[in-house]
Amino acid sequence: MSTKISHSGVIERVEKDRVQVRIVQTSACAACKVAGYCNASESKEKLIDVFCTNSAAYELGQHVVVNASGSVAARALLWGFGLPFIVLIVVLIFVLLLTSNEGLAALCALAALIPYYFVLWLMRDQMRDQLNFWIE
């Protein structure tokens, strides 16, 4: 995945080593002429933290374009959805084979996600280095 993902946005906050950009993320059909009549179209505002050394070059309210590589998106999807799904299924099958109790297996599978996401939270600084955005 070598594609570049770009979103235009407005700078909300400028700090010493970080610029916070507000982007509007829209679904693919949000630009459709009948989007107002359809429940499938939606848009959400998101705040993106861009860590950079030249944050003094930016000012509040400035319009910028935030970029990320396709590999960053793939890695984020893997950590956020792919690996938790694998943990969920493995624990579900393991507990189901041990106990034959579907309810207990489901609860254990869901409970197994708590330490997984806690470890992700603990590793947020290391992940920030691998999941970086840049301003164009």
HELIX and SHEET records of a PDB file:
HELIX    1   1 ALA A   35  TYR A   37  5                                   3    
HELIX    2   2 SER A   55  ALA A   57  5                                   3    
HELIX    3   3 GLY A   70  LEU A   77  1                                   8    
HELIX    4   4 LEU A   78  GLY A   82  3                                   5    
HELIX    5   5 LEU A   83  THR A   99  1                                  17    
HELIX    6   6 GLU A  102  LEU A  122  1                                  21    
HELIX    7   7 ARG A  124  GLN A  130  1                                   7    
SHEET    1   A 5 SER A  43  PHE A  51  0                                        
SHEET    2   A 5 ARG A  18  THR A  26 -1                                        
SHEET    3   A 5 LYS A   4  VAL A  14 -1                                        
SHEET    4   A 5 HIS A  63  SER A  69 -1                                        
SHEET    5   A 5 TRP A 134  ILE A 135 -1                                        
END                                                                             
